[in-house]
């Protein structure tokens, strides 16, 4: 959801979330194609669903972490994508294939969160910390490749994690020292 210079996109795609009658586990595979179940979202006694036919764009500024009720884990994102593809095509893509396609994106999001935890704790504002992260992972390392490119290769991800953690600690130390 970040574009040029690590700026959040002004609008992101969202689906309406509403309460729903309980639906048995097996019934989801045979119907209700326009709904994505969100069990235990807020209240364990109530069923919540994302309405896949009621989608649109929301202002990113309205989706700040302080007002968000939930955030899907990677498996939840994969299930949502699977359900949306099913809604549009009636083709069931296995979630492991969606995971393989998106693992580098999830890894980058995790690295950004970890980076922000380190760098922001040294007093760097979140927007500036995110921009520093984006600049670091998108920088050409001299071989025409970036750390962001390396995230696409599962064999290289641990080296990217190490590089990002080292750089974040360095950025935090510099900020704390006032240089």
N, CA, C and O of each residue as an XYZ file, in Angstrom:
716
protein
N       0.810     -1.190      0.000
C       0.000      0.000      0.000
C       0.854      1.255      0.000
O       0.359      2.357      0.239
N       2.151      1.080     -0.272
C       3.038      2.237     -0.326
C       3.473      2.466     -1.763
O       3.746      1.529     -2.514
N       3.528      3.720     -2.115
C       3.952      4.097     -3.452
C       5.289      4.808     -3.409
O       6.166      4.468     -2.615
N       5.431      5.787     -4.263
C       6.677      6.533     -4.384
C       7.082      7.164     -3.047
O       6.251      7.716     -2.326
N       8.367      7.071     -2.740
C       8.938      7.652     -1.519
C       8.259      7.141     -0.248
O       8.165      7.858      0.748
N       7.789      5.899     -0.296
C       7.198      5.228      0.865
C       5.910      5.880      1.345
O       5.486      5.641      2.476
N       5.288      6.688      0.519
C       4.040      7.333      0.920
C       2.896      6.333      0.796
O       2.778      5.630     -0.208
N       2.059      6.277      1.824
C       0.885      5.421      1.740
C       0.007      5.882      0.590
O      -0.145      7.078      0.343
N      -0.564      4.917     -0.102
C      -1.520      5.265     -1.156
C      -2.671      6.025     -0.499
O      -3.058      5.694      0.622
N      -3.224      7.032     -1.169
C      -4.277      7.825     -0.533
C      -5.560      7.032     -0.274
O      -6.302      7.344      0.658
N      -5.824      6.017     -1.086
C      -7.020      5.194     -0.924
C      -6.651      3.727     -1.104
O      -5.763      3.387     -1.886
N      -7.344      2.868     -0.370
C      -7.124      1.426     -0.485
C      -8.463      0.715     -0.639
O      -9.501      1.212     -0.204
N      -8.419     -0.450     -1.264
C      -9.611     -1.253     -1.486
C     -10.065     -1.891     -0.172
O      -9.261     -2.476      0.554
N     -11.344     -1.774      0.121
C     -11.918     -2.338      1.339
C     -13.258     -2.987      1.005
O     -13.862     -2.704     -0.030
N     -13.706     -3.857      1.896
C     -15.039     -4.457      1.801
C     -15.809     -4.092      3.056
O     -15.231     -3.956      4.134
N     -17.106     -3.936      2.912
C     -17.960     -3.664      4.062
C     -17.980     -4.899      4.960
O     -17.985     -6.028      4.470
N     -17.990     -4.682      6.264
C     -18.067     -5.763      7.239
C     -19.362     -5.582      8.027
O     -19.646     -4.505      8.551
N     -20.140     -6.668      8.097
C     -21.412     -6.621      8.809
C     -21.600     -7.893      9.612
O     -20.911     -8.893      9.410
N     -22.564     -7.826     10.540
C     -22.960     -9.023     11.267
C     -23.732     -9.938     10.337
O     -24.296     -9.495      9.336
N     -23.753    -11.225     10.678
C     -24.423    -12.199      9.827
C     -24.979    -13.314     10.698
O     -24.528    -13.529     11.823
N     -25.952    -14.009     10.165
C     -26.432    -15.221     10.833
C     -25.323    -16.263     10.782
O     -24.513    -16.265      9.855
N     -25.283    -17.130     11.750
C     -24.294    -18.208     11.766
C     -24.503    -19.102     10.546
O     -25.634    -19.407     10.167
N     -23.402    -19.509      9.945
C     -23.430    -20.415      8.807
C     -22.511    -21.578      9.160
O     -21.399    -21.365      9.643
N     -22.966    -22.797      8.923
C     -22.132    -23.951      9.269
C     -20.870    -23.977      8.410
O     -20.840    -23.441      7.302
N     -19.837    -24.610      8.947
C     -18.541    -24.665      8.259
C     -18.666    -25.223      6.831
O     -18.086    -24.663      5.900
N     -19.401    -26.294      6.654
C     -19.557    -26.916      5.342
C     -20.355    -26.076      4.356
O     -20.179    -26.198      3.144
N     -21.241    -25.216      4.880
C     -22.094    -24.410      4.003
C     -21.306    -23.346      3.241
O     -21.732    -22.910      2.171
N     -20.166    -22.925      3.780
C     -19.383    -21.885      3.096
C     -18.874    -22.370      1.742
O     -18.739    -21.577      0.810
N     -18.592    -23.657      1.629
C     -18.079    -24.202      0.368
C     -19.173    -24.362     -0.685
O     -18.882    -24.485     -1.875
N     -20.425    -24.360     -0.249
C     -21.533    -24.613     -1.172
C     -22.390    -23.379     -1.460
O     -23.372    -23.461     -2.198
N     -22.025    -22.256     -0.885
C     -22.835    -21.060     -1.092
C     -22.247    -19.865     -0.389
O     -21.108    -19.896      0.077
N     -23.030    -18.817     -0.318
C     -22.591    -17.595      0.354
C     -21.307    -17.043     -0.292
O     -20.435    -16.515      0.398
N     -21.207    -17.170     -1.603
C     -19.956    -16.841     -2.294
C     -19.564    -15.374     -2.184
O     -18.386    -15.042     -2.314
N     -20.511    -14.510     -1.950
C     -20.212    -13.090     -1.835
C     -19.816    -12.654     -0.435
O     -19.656    -11.462     -0.173
N     -19.657    -13.620      0.466
C     -19.313    -13.309      1.848
C     -18.017    -13.995      2.245
O     -17.744    -15.121      1.831
N     -17.234    -13.313      3.042
C     -16.017    -13.883      3.610
C     -16.217    -13.960      5.109
O     -16.325    -12.923      5.764
N     -16.271    -15.173      5.679
C     -16.487    -15.268      7.120
C     -15.318    -14.690      7.912
O     -14.155    -14.892      7.563
N     -15.644    -13.972      8.977
C     -14.646    -13.390      9.878
C     -15.026    -13.795     11.305
O     -15.452    -12.958     12.101
N     -14.869    -15.084     11.620
C     -15.311    -15.557     12.935
C     -14.543    -14.883     14.063
O     -13.346    -14.618     13.957
N     -15.256    -14.618     15.131
C     -14.649    -14.058     16.341
C     -13.965    -12.719     16.097
O     -13.009    -12.381     16.796
N     -14.433    -11.959     15.126
C     -13.807    -10.677     14.817
C     -13.835     -9.742     16.022
O     -12.795     -9.222     16.427
N     -14.983     -9.530     16.582
C     -15.107     -8.623     17.721
C     -15.712     -9.349     18.910
O     -15.212     -9.249     20.031
N     -16.772    -10.068     18.666
C     -17.528    -10.732     19.720
C     -17.645    -12.208     19.355
O     -18.205    -12.548     18.312
N     -17.131    -13.067     20.190
C     -17.132    -14.503     19.901
C     -18.537    -15.056     19.704
O     -18.698    -16.112     19.092
N     -19.535    -14.382     20.198
C     -20.906    -14.861     20.067
C     -21.591    -14.437     18.789
O     -22.715    -14.867     18.527
N     -20.955    -13.613     17.990
C     -21.591    -13.089     16.787
C     -20.733    -13.397     15.567
O     -19.504    -13.374     15.637
N     -21.392    -13.684     14.452
C     -20.676    -13.955     13.209
C     -20.552    -12.657     12.409
O     -21.530    -11.934     12.219
N     -19.351    -12.382     11.951
C     -19.087    -11.215     11.122
C     -18.637    -11.691      9.751
O     -17.998    -12.736      9.628
N     -18.976    -10.911      8.705
C     -18.581    -11.259      7.341
C     -18.124    -10.008      6.599
O     -18.600     -8.902      6.853
N     -17.194    -10.213      5.682
C     -16.850     -9.168      4.727
C     -17.738     -9.406      3.507
O     -17.832    -10.524      3.001
N     -18.370     -8.361      3.057
C     -19.290     -8.461      1.920
C     -18.494     -8.157      0.641
O     -18.223     -6.999      0.322
N     -18.132     -9.212     -0.075
C     -17.261     -9.072     -1.242
C     -17.926     -8.357     -2.410
O     -17.243     -7.903     -3.328
N     -19.239     -8.254     -2.385
C     -19.938     -7.497     -3.423
C     -20.129     -6.037     -3.035
O     -20.669     -5.247     -3.809
N     -19.692     -5.688     -1.854
C     -19.821     -4.318     -1.356
C     -18.417     -3.787     -1.068
O     -18.034     -3.569      0.082
N     -17.664     -3.589     -2.149
C     -16.287     -3.125     -2.021
C     -16.144     -1.737     -2.618
O     -16.956     -1.297     -3.431
N     -15.106     -1.072     -2.196
C     -14.822      0.263     -2.706
C     -13.506      0.737     -2.114
O     -12.756     -0.046     -1.531
N     -13.239      2.003     -2.268
C     -11.993      2.559     -1.755
C     -12.276      3.429     -0.542
O     -13.246      4.185     -0.498
N     -11.387      3.292      0.447
C     -11.473      4.102      1.662
C     -10.213      4.947      1.762
O      -9.153      4.569      1.263
N     -10.342      6.078      2.404
C      -9.180      6.921      2.636
C      -8.231      6.216      3.603
O      -8.653      5.737      4.655
N      -6.975      6.157      3.249
C      -5.974      5.531      4.103
C      -5.934      6.201      5.466
O      -5.721      5.535      6.479
N      -6.135      7.497      5.502
C      -6.097      8.223      6.774
C      -7.199      7.766      7.720
O      -7.087      7.954      8.932
N      -8.274      7.162      7.183
C      -9.349      6.646      8.023
C      -9.039      5.253      8.575
O      -9.807      4.719      9.375
N      -7.924      4.668      8.153
C      -7.594      3.299      8.535
C      -6.352      3.240      9.416
O      -5.541      2.323      9.283
N      -6.202      4.177     10.284
C      -5.024      4.198     11.155
C      -5.081      3.053     12.149
O      -6.157      2.566     12.495
N      -3.927      2.636     12.597
C      -3.828      1.497     13.508
C      -4.644      1.702     14.779
O      -5.164      0.732     15.329
N      -4.768      2.905     15.249
C      -5.502      3.174     16.483
C      -6.997      2.952     16.379
O      -7.659      2.752     17.398
N      -7.547      2.982     15.171
C      -8.986      2.800     14.996
C      -9.333      1.450     14.376
O     -10.510      1.107     14.265
N      -8.349      0.702     13.983
C      -8.565     -0.578     13.332
C      -9.016     -1.617     14.355
O      -8.445     -1.705     15.442
N     -10.033     -2.400     14.016
C     -10.509     -3.456     14.907
C      -9.703     -4.734     14.768
O      -9.542     -5.482     15.732
N      -9.196     -4.986     13.563
C      -8.488     -6.238     13.313
C      -7.580     -6.075     12.111
O      -7.728     -5.148     11.314
N      -6.652     -6.982     12.001
C      -5.759     -7.031     10.853
C      -5.568     -8.507     10.516
O      -5.207     -9.296     11.389
N      -5.800     -8.880      9.288
C      -5.686    -10.282      8.907
C      -4.233    -10.737      8.926
O      -3.336    -10.020      8.482
N      -4.020    -11.931      9.444
C      -2.721    -12.584      9.361
C      -2.531    -13.061      7.916
O      -3.493    -13.080      7.148
N      -1.311    -13.443      7.534
C      -1.116    -13.922      6.161
C      -2.108    -15.006      5.737
O      -2.616    -14.956      4.616
N      -2.397    -15.980      6.597
C      -3.356    -17.017      6.229
C      -4.734    -16.410      5.976
O      -5.431    -16.824      5.050
N      -5.131    -15.436      6.790
C      -6.405    -14.762      6.578
C      -6.435    -14.000      5.262
O      -7.450    -14.005      4.564
N      -5.326    -13.343      4.915
C      -5.239    -12.646      3.626
C      -5.373    -13.659      2.489
O      -6.074    -13.415      1.508
N      -4.688    -14.804      2.633
C      -4.775    -15.840      1.600
C      -6.203    -16.356      1.463
O      -6.681    -16.564      0.349
N      -6.889    -16.564      2.589
C      -8.281    -17.008      2.537
C      -9.175    -15.970      1.875
O     -10.061    -16.313      1.093
N      -8.938    -14.694      2.193
C      -9.721    -13.626      1.573
C      -9.499    -13.606      0.063
O     -10.454    -13.497     -0.706
N      -8.246    -13.710     -0.358
C      -7.963    -13.740     -1.794
C      -8.600    -14.958     -2.450
O      -9.165    -14.865     -3.539
N      -8.503    -16.103     -1.775
C      -9.108    -17.331     -2.298
C     -10.612    -17.145     -2.472
O     -11.182    -17.517     -3.497
N     -11.240    -16.568     -1.461
C     -12.696    -16.370     -1.504
C     -13.080    -15.392     -2.608
O     -14.081    -15.591     -3.295
N     -12.291    -14.344     -2.778
C     -12.592    -13.351     -3.799
C     -12.419    -13.952     -5.199
O     -13.245    -13.719     -6.081
N     -11.365    -14.713     -5.397
C     -11.165    -15.395     -6.692
C     -12.321    -16.351     -6.946
O     -12.840    -16.424     -8.060
N     -12.725    -17.087     -5.906
C     -13.855    -18.012     -6.045
C     -15.121    -17.247     -6.427
O     -15.895    -17.693     -7.274
N     -15.322    -16.098     -5.796
C     -16.508    -15.281     -6.080
C     -16.546    -14.864     -7.543
O     -17.605    -14.859     -8.171
N     -15.395    -14.518     -8.073
C     -15.335    -14.010     -9.441
C     -15.298    -15.110    -10.502
O     -15.803    -14.920    -11.608
N     -14.704    -16.257    -10.172
C     -14.432    -17.259    -11.211
C     -14.961    -18.660    -10.924
O     -15.067    -19.475    -11.840
N     -15.291    -18.952     -9.682
C     -15.627    -20.290     -9.198
C     -14.440    -21.249     -9.325
O     -14.621    -22.464     -9.395
N     -13.241    -20.699     -9.353
C     -12.004    -21.488     -9.352
C     -11.380    -21.396     -7.966
O     -11.146    -20.300     -7.456
N     -11.110    -22.548     -7.358
C     -10.527    -22.559     -6.024
C      -9.006    -22.655     -6.127
O      -8.459    -23.700     -6.480
N      -8.343    -21.563     -5.816
C      -6.888    -21.535     -5.784
C      -6.457    -21.976     -4.390
O      -6.888    -21.380     -3.403
N      -5.623    -22.999     -4.284
C      -5.175    -23.419     -2.946
C      -4.446    -22.280     -2.232
O      -3.670    -21.545     -2.844
N      -4.702    -22.145     -0.944
C      -4.101    -21.036     -0.201
C      -2.580    -21.118     -0.185
O      -1.918    -20.084     -0.104
N      -2.004    -22.320     -0.261
C      -0.545    -22.405     -0.275
C       0.034    -21.752     -1.529
O       1.140    -21.214     -1.489
N      -0.704    -21.793     -2.648
C      -0.226    -21.119     -3.857
C      -0.292    -19.603     -3.702
O       0.592    -18.887     -4.174
N      -1.320    -19.125     -3.053
C      -1.407    -17.693     -2.781
C      -0.289    -17.275     -1.830
O       0.284    -16.197     -1.986
N       0.026    -18.122     -0.840
C       1.126    -17.842      0.079
C       2.455    -17.764     -0.674
O       3.252    -16.855     -0.438
N       2.691    -18.710     -1.572
C       3.929    -18.698     -2.348
C       4.050    -17.414     -3.164
O       5.137    -16.851     -3.290
N       2.939    -16.959     -3.710
C       2.951    -15.754     -4.539
C       3.149    -14.484     -3.722
O       3.688    -13.499     -4.227
N       2.718    -14.499     -2.466
C       2.738    -13.281     -1.659
C       3.739    -13.299     -0.502
O       3.840    -12.311      0.224
N       4.463    -14.369     -0.315
C       5.347    -14.491      0.850
C       6.327    -13.331      0.951
O       6.602    -12.845      2.048
N       6.857    -12.884     -0.187
C       7.819    -11.782     -0.146
C       7.165    -10.472      0.307
O       7.814     -9.641      0.941
N       5.906    -10.291     -0.012
C       5.181     -9.084      0.412
C       4.933     -9.131      1.913
O       5.118     -8.131      2.606
N       4.512    -10.298      2.421
C       4.309    -10.444      3.860
C       5.620    -10.236      4.606
O       5.648     -9.587      5.652
N       6.697    -10.783      4.071
C       8.007    -10.632      4.711
C       8.413     -9.160      4.759
O       8.913     -8.687      5.779
N       8.199     -8.436      3.660
C       8.546     -7.010      3.642
C       7.708     -6.233      4.653
O       8.226     -5.345      5.331
N       6.429     -6.554      4.761
C       5.579     -5.877      5.745
C       6.067     -6.155      7.168
O       6.087     -5.253      8.006
N       6.456     -7.393      7.436
C       6.990     -7.732      8.763
C       8.287     -6.978      9.036
O       8.510     -6.485     10.142
N       9.143     -6.894      8.014
C      10.418     -6.176      8.176
C      10.181     -4.687      8.431
O      10.873     -4.079      9.247
N       9.212     -4.105      7.739
C       8.893     -2.692      7.956
C       8.400     -2.473      9.384
O       8.791     -1.501     10.030
N       7.548     -3.364      9.879
C       7.058     -3.223     11.251
C       8.213     -3.328     12.248
O       8.306     -2.536     13.186
N       9.077     -4.298     12.041
C      10.230     -4.474     12.922
C      11.158     -3.249     12.857
O      11.640     -2.766     13.882
N      11.393     -2.763     11.642
C      12.217     -1.570     11.418
C      11.631     -0.392     12.191
O      12.343      0.305     12.914
N      10.321     -0.179     12.029
C       9.671      0.951     12.707
C       9.758      0.813     14.225
O       9.964      1.805     14.925
N       9.602     -0.413     14.742
C       9.747     -0.609     16.185
C      11.120     -0.132     16.654
O      11.237      0.530     17.685
N      12.152     -0.472     15.892
C      13.525     -0.109     16.268
C      13.795      1.375     16.061
O      14.282      2.053     16.965
N      13.482      1.873     14.886
C      13.836      3.247     14.509
C      12.947      4.265     15.222
O      13.437      5.296     15.683
N      11.657      3.990     15.317
C      10.755      4.935     15.992
C      11.032      5.010     17.484
O      10.813      6.055     18.097
N      11.508      3.926     18.081
C      11.836      3.958     19.508
C      13.016      4.895     19.779
O      13.242      5.302     20.919
N      13.765      5.233     18.728
C      14.867      6.191     18.859
C      14.392      7.618     18.591
O      15.195      8.551     18.594
N      13.082      7.791     18.358
C      12.537      9.133     18.177
C      12.280      9.543     16.744
O      11.885     10.684     16.501
N      12.489      8.655     15.785
C      12.226      8.988     14.383
C      10.719      8.872     14.136
O      10.115      7.860     14.491
N      10.105      9.901     13.531
C       8.671      9.833     13.250
C       8.345      8.672     12.304
O       9.162      8.342     11.444
N       7.172      8.047     12.444
C       6.823      6.878     11.632
C       6.933      7.083     10.119
O       7.430      6.202      9.417
N       6.475      8.232      9.606
C       6.557      8.454      8.158
C       8.006      8.516      7.689
O       8.348      7.984      6.633
N       8.848      9.165      8.476
C      10.268      9.259      8.133
C      10.925      7.883      8.230
O      11.748      7.530      7.386
N      10.570      7.110      9.249
C      11.131      5.766      9.407
C      10.752      4.889      8.221
O      11.592      4.159      7.696
N       9.494      4.956      7.795
C       9.039      4.161      6.647
C       9.779      4.568      5.376
O      10.155      3.712      4.574
N       9.988      5.871      5.190
C      10.717      6.343      4.013
C      12.160      5.849      4.031
O      12.696      5.466      2.991
N      12.790      5.854      5.197
C      14.159      5.339      5.311
C      14.203      3.852      4.986
O      15.121      3.390      4.308
N      13.224      3.109      5.461
C      13.146      1.677      5.162
C      13.009      1.452      3.660
O      13.749      0.665      3.070
N      12.061      2.147      3.053
C      11.833      1.983      1.614
C      13.090      2.330      0.830
O      13.453      1.620     -0.108
N      13.752      3.409      1.205
C      14.993      3.786      0.525
C      16.049      2.704      0.656
O      16.786      2.424     -0.289
N      16.118      2.101      1.831
C      17.118      1.057      2.071
C      16.817     -0.202      1.268
O      17.701     -0.713      0.579
N      15.585     -0.717      1.340
C      15.294     -1.985      0.660
C      15.179     -1.835     -0.851
O      15.315     -2.819     -1.579
N      14.929     -0.609     -1.338
C      14.796     -0.393     -2.782
C      16.079      0.126     -3.433
O      16.113      0.333     -4.646
N      17.129      0.336     -2.647
C      18.377      0.871     -3.186
C      19.099     -0.186     -4.024
O      19.206     -1.347     -3.630
N      19.584      0.240     -5.174
C      20.402     -0.641     -6.026
C      21.702     -0.922     -5.291
O      22.405      0.002     -4.882
N      22.015     -2.186     -5.126
C      23.226     -2.579     -4.414
C      24.452     -2.613     -5.327
O      25.513     -3.092     -4.926
N      24.310     -2.111     -6.540
C      25.439     -2.069     -7.467
C      25.409     -3.172     -8.504
O      26.169     -3.142     -9.472
N      24.540     -4.141     -8.307
C      24.428     -5.233     -9.269
C      23.083     -5.205     -9.994
O      22.686     -6.180    -10.632
N      22.389     -4.065     -9.882
C      21.079     -3.934    -10.510
C      19.968     -4.576     -9.701
O      18.817     -4.581    -10.137
N      20.286     -5.118     -8.536
C      19.296     -5.771     -7.681
C      19.165     -5.009     -6.369
O      20.061     -4.271     -5.958
N      18.036     -5.209     -5.736
C      17.753     -4.573     -4.455
C      17.453     -5.650     -3.417
O      17.235     -6.812     -3.758
N      17.444     -5.252     -2.163
C      17.023     -6.186     -1.124
C      15.565     -6.594     -1.327
O      15.176     -7.723     -1.032
N      14.776     -5.664     -1.833
C      13.376     -5.973     -2.129
C      13.295     -7.088     -3.180
O      12.450     -7.978     -3.078
N      14.167     -7.038     -4.180
C      14.224     -8.122     -5.172
C      14.592     -9.437     -4.500
O      14.023    -10.482     -4.816
N      15.536     -9.384     -3.580
C      15.999    -10.608     -2.909
C      14.908    -11.259     -2.071
O      14.959    -12.464     -1.828
N      13.922    -10.487     -1.625
C      12.834    -11.067     -0.845
C      12.010    -12.063     -1.665
O      11.334    -12.924     -1.101
N      12.066    -11.947     -2.988
C      11.332    -12.880     -3.856
C      11.950    -14.278     -3.840
O      11.294    -15.252     -4.210
N      13.208    -14.376     -3.411
C      13.912    -15.653     -3.367
C      13.945    -16.136     -1.918
O      14.649    -15.550     -1.096
N      13.199    -17.192     -1.590
C      13.165    -17.664     -0.199
C      14.556    -17.948      0.377
O      14.759    -17.843      1.586
N      15.498    -18.302     -0.473
C      16.847    -18.603     -0.009
C      17.595    -17.364      0.462
O      18.568    -17.481      1.207
N      17.163    -16.193      0.045
C      17.850    -14.952      0.376
C      17.168    -14.153      1.483
O      17.714    -13.152      1.947
N      15.990    -14.582      1.908
C      15.213    -13.784      2.868
C      15.927    -13.599      4.196
O      15.868    -12.514      4.774
N      16.595    -14.620      4.691
C      17.254    -14.456      5.994
C      18.366    -13.418      5.904
O      18.580    -12.669      6.857
N      19.081    -13.357      4.776
C      20.124    -12.338      4.604
C      19.514    -10.942      4.552
O      20.103     -9.990      5.063
N      18.342    -10.814      3.940
C      17.656     -9.517      3.897
C      17.230     -9.119      5.313
O      17.385     -7.962      5.705
N      16.695    -10.069      6.077
C      16.296     -9.769      7.463
C      17.495     -9.271      8.271
O      17.393     -8.284      8.999
N      18.622     -9.954      8.138
C      19.829     -9.559      8.874
C      20.258     -8.152      8.469
O      20.576     -7.328      9.326
N      20.269     -7.875      7.164
C      20.681     -6.555      6.670
C      19.740     -5.464      7.181
O      20.193     -4.394      7.586
N      18.443     -5.730      7.162
C      17.473     -4.725      7.622
C      17.600     -4.475      9.118
O      17.536     -3.330      9.566
N      17.779     -5.532      9.883
C      17.926     -5.359     11.333
C      19.188     -4.573     11.666
O      19.165     -3.688     12.521
N      20.293     -4.896     10.989
C      21.543     -4.166     11.222
C      21.397     -2.693     10.862
O      21.834     -1.817     11.609
N      20.778     -2.425      9.710
C      20.610     -1.039      9.267
C      19.685     -0.275     10.204
O      19.950      0.884     10.523
N      18.604     -0.908     10.650
C      17.674     -0.244     11.571
C      18.379      0.124     12.874
O      18.194      1.225     13.392
N      19.182     -0.789     13.400
C      19.926     -0.474     14.629
C      20.895      0.675     14.384
O      21.073      1.534     15.248
N      21.525      0.695     13.204
C      22.445      1.784     12.869
C      21.731      3.123     12.753
O      22.222      4.135     13.253
N      20.574      3.135     12.095
C      19.783      4.359     11.955
C      19.344      4.844     13.333
O      19.415      6.039     13.620
N      18.895      3.932     14.181
C      18.471      4.310     15.530
C      19.638      4.880     16.333
O      19.482      5.876     17.040
N      20.795      4.254     16.225
C      21.975      4.720     16.983
C      22.373      6.120     16.516
O      22.680      6.978     17.343
N      22.372      6.358     15.222
C      22.718      7.673     14.685
C      21.724      8.718     15.189
O      22.115      9.815     15.589
N      20.456      8.375     15.167
C      19.428      9.332     15.603
C      19.592      9.642     17.103
O      19.477     10.792     17.526
N      19.854      8.620     17.872
C      20.023      8.822     19.314
C      21.265      9.637     19.646
O      21.279     10.377     20.629
N      22.321      9.501     18.820
C      23.544     10.234     19.083
C      23.462     11.684     18.592
O      24.310     12.513     18.919
N      22.409     11.973     17.791
C      22.223     13.342     17.317
C      23.027     13.692     16.080
O      23.050     14.857     15.683
N      23.687     12.729     15.459
C      24.485     13.010     14.241
C      23.601     13.027     13.006
O      24.091     13.246     11.898
